[in-house]
Amino acid sequence: MRGVLWNQLATALPGLILNGDSVQRIAGNLNLCFPVGEAQPMMRDCPDLCVSTGSACSSAEIEPSYVLRAMGLSDAQAQRSLRIGIGRFTSRADIDFAARALIAAHERTPSSLQA
């Protein structure tokens, strides 16, 4: 399901970046850097999705993820990144819903942080 979501988002959002290794990944985790805008407004615009701007072990901090910065992302890239959780019972319909919601949220997000 993670691959299906990645493919739908990457097709619709040119410039989308996969954060982390493309092969050695946790099955239920997809961390993406969106082409423009900030992730916080996108997250607020998708209340039905399991997304976060921080790592799973972070507190409710608003600052850029220390994990993403340690991976070499700039503060601007980290602020454009979302961590998406995919559960073991996530269906194809759930993935399609999430892709539509994230694409629409990205299109509504102010592009204040350029790539």
LUMKOL-920192 format. One record per residue: residue in three letters; x, z, y of N, C-alpha, C in turn; residue number from 0. Coordinates in Angstrom, 3 decimals, padded with zeros to 6 digits, always signed. Each point is the difference from the previous one (the first is absolute). Layout:
# LUMKOL-920192
  type      n_px      n_pz      n_py     ca_px     ca_pz     ca_py      c_px      c_pz      c_py  seq
   ALA         X         Z         Y         X         Z         Y         X         Z         Y  NUM
...
***
This chain:
# LUMKOL-920192
  type      n_px      n_pz      n_py     ca_px     ca_pz     ca_py      c_px      c_pz      c_py  seq
   MET  +000.815  +000.000  -001.193  -000.815  +000.000  +001.193  +000.867  +000.000  +001.269    0
   ARG  +001.144  +000.682  -000.095  +000.893  +000.042  +001.157  +000.452  -001.411  +000.366    1
   GLY  +000.359  -000.789  -000.994  +000.436  -001.375  +000.243  -001.100  -000.868  +000.579    2
   VAL  -001.216  +000.205  -000.457  -001.138  -000.762  +000.528  -000.189  +000.319  +001.482    3
   LEU  +000.048  +001.285  +000.349  -000.155  +000.394  +001.400  +001.131  -000.573  +000.838    4
   TRP  +001.228  +000.130  -000.467  +001.137  -000.548  +000.722  -000.181  -001.499  +000.238    5
   ASN  -000.390  -000.746  -001.030  -000.174  -001.448  +000.141  -001.082  -000.344  +001.013    6
   GLN  -001.117  +000.710  -000.031  -001.082  -000.281  +000.954  +000.457  +000.271  +001.428    7
   LEU  +000.672  +001.124  +000.206  +000.446  +000.357  +001.350  +001.106  -000.928  +000.487    8
   ALA  +000.969  -000.301  -000.851  +001.119  -000.858  +000.401  -000.470  -001.407  +000.329    9
   THR  -001.015  -000.481  -000.717  -000.543  -001.320  +000.276  -000.713  -000.043  +001.355   10
   ALA  -000.725  +001.052  +000.311  -000.792  +000.040  +001.231  +000.798  +000.412  +001.227   11
   LEU  +001.102  +000.719  -000.206  +000.761  +000.558  +001.124  +001.462  -000.453  -000.062   12
   PRO  +000.291  -001.201  +000.509  +001.393  -000.459  +000.008  +000.889  +001.015  +000.729   13
   GLY  +001.147  +000.254  -000.555  +000.919  +000.958  +000.604  -000.128  +001.399  -000.560   14
   LEU  -000.956  +000.218  -000.907  -000.154  +001.292  -000.652  +001.240  +000.263  -000.865   15
   ILE  +000.523  +001.222  +000.066  +001.224  +000.340  -000.732  -000.296  +001.095  -001.020   16
   LEU  +000.517  -000.191  -001.203  -000.089  +001.013  -001.046  +001.153  +000.966  +000.198   17
   ASN  -000.306  +001.265  +000.252  +001.037  +001.016  +000.166  +000.424  +000.493  -001.371   18
   GLY  +001.292  -000.033  -000.263  +000.518  +000.468  -001.279  +000.306  -001.151  -000.938   19
   ASP  +000.433  +000.351  -001.167  +000.365  -000.966  -001.024  -001.247  -000.699  -000.537   20
   SER  +000.106  -001.293  -000.240  -001.170  -000.750  -000.479  -000.272  +000.205  -001.491   21
   VAL  +000.972  +000.508  -000.755  -000.176  +000.180  -001.437  -000.100  +001.481  -000.373   22
   GLN  +000.951  +000.790  +000.439  +000.027  +001.421  -000.353  -000.892  +000.766  +000.974   23
   ARG  -001.281  +000.101  -000.368  -000.998  +000.599  +000.865  -000.867  +000.970  -000.796   24
   ILE  -000.607  +000.925  +000.698  -001.010  +000.863  -000.602  -001.277  -000.823  -000.090   25
   ALA  -000.636  -000.007  -001.148  -001.138  -000.886  -000.260  -001.133  +000.145  +001.021   26
   GLY  -000.303  +001.198  +000.424  -001.135  +000.206  +000.890  +000.358  +000.064  +001.460   27
   ASN  +001.136  -000.582  +000.379  +000.458  +000.108  +001.377  +000.379  -001.364  +000.542   28
   LEU  -000.509  -000.299  +001.187  +000.354  -001.236  +000.695  +000.288  +000.388  +001.438   29
   ASN  +001.227  -000.197  +000.449  +000.374  +000.357  +001.357  +000.339  -001.283  +000.733   30
   LEU  -000.729  -000.255  +001.087  +000.105  -001.271  +000.701  +000.272  +000.192  +001.479   31
   CYS  +000.797  -000.904  +000.560  +000.233  -000.054  +001.437  -000.780  -001.200  +000.529   32
   PHE  -000.978  +000.279  +000.856  -000.852  -001.054  +000.531  +000.718  -000.732  +001.127   33
   PRO  -000.342  -001.277  +000.222  +000.743  -000.829  +000.954  -000.011  +000.520  +001.440   34
   VAL  -001.121  +000.493  +000.470  -000.107  +000.494  +001.375  -000.918  +001.210  +000.035   35
   GLY  -000.004  +000.679  +001.128  -000.896  +001.140  +000.184  +000.559  +001.266  -000.607   36
   GLU  -000.784  +001.049  +000.046  +000.382  +001.285  -000.572  -000.905  +000.314  -001.180   37
   ALA  +000.520  +000.735  -000.950  -000.754  +000.335  -001.211  -001.068  +001.059  +000.248   38
   GLN  +000.232  +000.918  +000.945  -000.966  +001.078  +000.254  -001.397  -000.536  +000.303   39
   PRO  -000.168  -000.947  +000.936  -001.350  -000.528  +000.252  -000.596  -000.697  -001.224   40
   MET  +000.841  -000.684  -000.770  -000.504  -000.654  -001.213  -000.515  +001.038  -000.981   41
   MET  +000.740  +001.093  -000.135  -000.396  +001.061  -000.919  -001.340  +000.599  +000.433   42
   ARG  -000.149  +000.259  +001.285  -001.273  +000.551  +000.502  -001.144  -000.985  -000.177   43
   ASP  +000.324  -001.295  +000.012  -001.016  -001.040  -000.123  -000.431  -000.222  -001.453   44
   CYS  +000.682  +000.636  -000.942  -000.290  -000.163  -001.428  -000.232  +001.355  -000.660   45
   PRO  -001.036  +000.739  +000.419  -000.188  +001.354  -000.526  -000.332  +000.054  -001.494   46
   ASP  -000.437  -001.096  -000.576  -000.349  -000.008  -001.421  +001.188  -000.304  -000.910   47
   LEU  +001.172  -000.230  +000.587  +001.180  -000.339  -000.791  +000.953  +001.182  -000.075   48
   CYS  +000.770  +000.028  -001.076  +001.016  +001.039  -000.197  +001.324  -000.541  +000.537   49
   VAL  +000.211  +000.185  +001.308  +001.208  -000.484  +000.654  +000.613  +001.119  +000.833   50
   SER  +001.289  -000.134  +000.262  +000.715  +000.996  +000.777  +001.125  -000.681  +000.752   51
   THR  +000.417  +000.615  +001.100  +001.153  -000.522  +000.722  +001.276  +000.716  -000.411   52
   GLY  -000.111  +001.067  -000.763  +001.170  +000.770  -000.421  +000.203  -000.079  -001.493   53
   SER  +001.031  +000.663  -000.440  +000.269  +000.060  -001.437  -000.967  +000.992  -000.636   54
   ALA  -000.090  -000.035  -001.303  -000.905  +000.903  -000.718  +000.389  +001.454  +000.210   55
   CYS  +001.258  +000.242  +000.311  +000.463  +001.376  +000.143  +000.063  +000.448  +001.457   56
   SER  -000.477  -000.819  +000.935  +000.100  +000.384  +001.406  -001.199  +000.827  +000.423   57
   SER  +000.181  +000.688  +001.094  -001.114  +000.753  +000.567  -000.821  -000.953  +000.856   58
   ALA  -000.858  +000.509  +000.812  -000.850  -000.839  +000.853  +000.743  -000.400  +001.275   59
   GLU  +001.256  -000.360  -000.131  +000.806  -000.386  +001.137  -000.395  -001.384  +000.494   60
   ILE  +000.097  -000.210  +001.314  -000.317  -001.290  +000.591  +001.263  -000.838  +000.170   61
   GLU  +001.166  +000.610  -000.066  +001.247  -000.739  +000.196  +000.239  -000.941  -001.179   62
   PRO  +000.856  -001.035  +000.205  +000.279  -000.952  -001.076  +000.526  +000.692  -001.252   63
   SER  -000.354  -000.534  -001.134  +000.384  +000.566  -001.291  +001.514  +000.077  -000.147   64
   TYR  +000.505  +001.177  -000.317  +001.442  +000.157  -000.220  +000.440  -000.775  -001.236   65
   VAL  -000.902  -000.181  -000.958  +000.327  -000.757  -001.207  +000.233  -001.465  +000.358   66
   LEU  -000.879  -000.569  +000.815  +000.162  -001.400  +000.396  +001.247  -000.182  +000.859   67
   ARG  +000.270  +000.945  +000.876  +001.225  -000.091  +000.819  +001.234  +000.090  -000.895   68
   ALA  -000.041  +000.850  -001.025  +001.131  +000.122  -000.930  +000.198  -001.294  -000.788   69
   MET  -001.066  -000.779  -000.174  +000.088  -001.283  -000.696  +000.522  -001.104  +000.909   70
   GLY  +000.210  +000.326  +001.290  +000.565  -000.976  +000.926  -000.996  -000.634  +000.949   71
   LEU  -001.260  +000.406  -000.031  -000.975  -000.551  +000.925  +000.204  +000.614  +001.382   72
   SER  -000.236  -000.782  +001.025  +000.057  +000.507  +001.368  -001.224  +000.879  +000.245   73
   ASP  +000.016  +000.754  +001.086  -001.177  +000.799  +000.350  -001.216  -000.894  +000.181   74
   ALA  +000.184  -001.164  +000.643  -001.121  -000.925  +000.225  -000.569  -000.500  -001.322   75
   GLN  +000.877  -000.331  -000.949  -000.469  -000.452  -001.313  -000.714  +001.130  -000.736   76
   ALA  +000.543  +001.193  +000.072  -000.635  +001.144  -000.662  -001.377  +000.265  +000.596   77
   GLN  -000.157  -000.183  +001.296  -001.295  +000.218  +000.647  -001.010  -001.086  -000.346   78
   ARG  +000.468  -001.118  -000.513  -000.899  -001.077  -000.438  -000.271  +000.060  -001.496   79
   SER  +000.467  +001.062  -000.669  -000.086  +000.077  -001.464  -001.106  +000.922  -000.479   80
   LEU  -000.636  -000.414  -001.086  -001.021  +000.787  -000.684  +000.367  +000.146  -001.460   81
   ARG  -000.226  +001.188  -000.528  +000.130  +000.255  -001.436  -001.413  -000.025  -000.571   82
   ILE  -000.216  -000.857  -000.981  -001.323  -000.198  -000.590  +000.024  +000.548  -001.417   83
   GLY  -000.934  +000.896  -000.283  -000.108  +000.575  -001.329  -001.008  -000.760  -000.846   84
   ILE  +000.397  -000.317  -001.225  -000.865  -000.719  -000.935  -000.127  +000.875  -001.242   85
   GLY  -001.217  +000.390  -000.302  -000.235  +000.900  -001.123  -000.139  -000.724  -001.321   86
   ARG  +000.052  +000.763  -001.067  -000.089  -000.610  -001.332  -001.379  -000.580  -000.285   87
   PHE  -001.009  +000.435  +000.742  -001.353  -000.535  -000.193  -000.400  -000.974  +001.111   88
   THR  +000.958  -000.421  +000.811  -000.272  -000.971  +001.057  -000.397  -001.324  -000.640   89
   SER  -001.121  -000.546  +000.443  -000.513  -001.255  -000.567  +000.420  -001.195  +000.854   90
   ARG  -000.215  -001.177  -000.530  +000.263  -001.228  +000.760  -000.881  -000.035  +001.244   91
   ALA  -001.238  +000.458  -000.114  -000.891  +000.049  +001.167  +000.564  +000.942  +001.068   92
   ASP  +000.580  +001.123  -000.427  +000.633  +000.931  +000.938  +001.167  -000.675  +000.718   93
   ILE  +000.800  -000.748  -000.741  +001.155  -000.701  +000.577  -000.464  -001.037  +001.004   94
   ASP  -001.020  -000.774  -000.364  -000.535  -001.016  +000.913  -000.539  +000.642  +001.275   95
   PHE  -000.698  +001.130  -000.144  -000.521  +000.745  +001.151  +001.153  +000.473  +000.885   96
   ALA  +001.032  +000.568  -000.615  +001.148  +000.507  +000.752  +000.708  -001.126  +000.748   97
   ALA  +000.178  -001.126  -000.657  +000.660  -001.138  +000.658  -000.800  -000.457  +001.213   98
   ARG  -001.300  -000.157  -000.162  -000.840  -000.419  +001.139  +000.068  +001.019  +001.133   99
   ALA  -000.072  +001.279  -000.341  +000.015  +001.058  +001.016  +001.332  +000.028  +000.746  100
   LEU  +001.107  -000.107  -000.724  +001.311  +000.043  +000.644  +000.260  -001.235  +000.852  101
   ILE  -000.419  -001.154  -000.469  +000.165  -001.234  +000.775  -000.815  +000.096  +001.293  102
   ALA  -001.239  +000.437  -000.104  -000.848  +000.140  +001.193  +000.574  +001.045  +000.951  103
   ALA  +000.488  +001.122  -000.532  +000.579  +001.047  +000.844  +001.246  -000.515  +000.707  104
   HIS  +000.811  -000.760  -000.704  +001.210  -000.558  +000.620  -000.368  -000.958  +001.124  105
   GLU  -001.027  -000.789  -000.203  -000.417  -000.947  +001.034  -000.539  +000.709  +001.235  106
   ARG  -000.540  +001.215  -000.160  -000.531  +000.775  +001.133  +001.042  +000.896  +000.654  107
   THR  +001.157  +000.178  -000.643  +001.011  +000.926  +000.493  +000.760  -000.622  +001.168  108
   PRO  +000.132  +000.744  +001.096  +000.796  -000.501  +001.117  +001.436  -000.288  -000.447  109
   SER  +000.543  -001.094  +000.436  +001.345  -000.383  -000.434  +001.049  +000.497  +000.991  110
   SER  -000.023  +001.314  +000.233  +000.914  +000.589  +000.981  +001.443  +000.062  -000.494  111
   LEU  +000.209  +000.057  -001.303  +001.363  +000.023  -000.551  +000.279  -001.337  -000.683  112
   GLN  +000.769  -000.814  +000.601  +000.316  -001.314  -000.570  +001.130  +000.131  -001.012  113
   ALA  +000.054  -000.943  -000.923  +001.029  -000.003  -001.042  +001.351  -000.211  +000.535  114
***
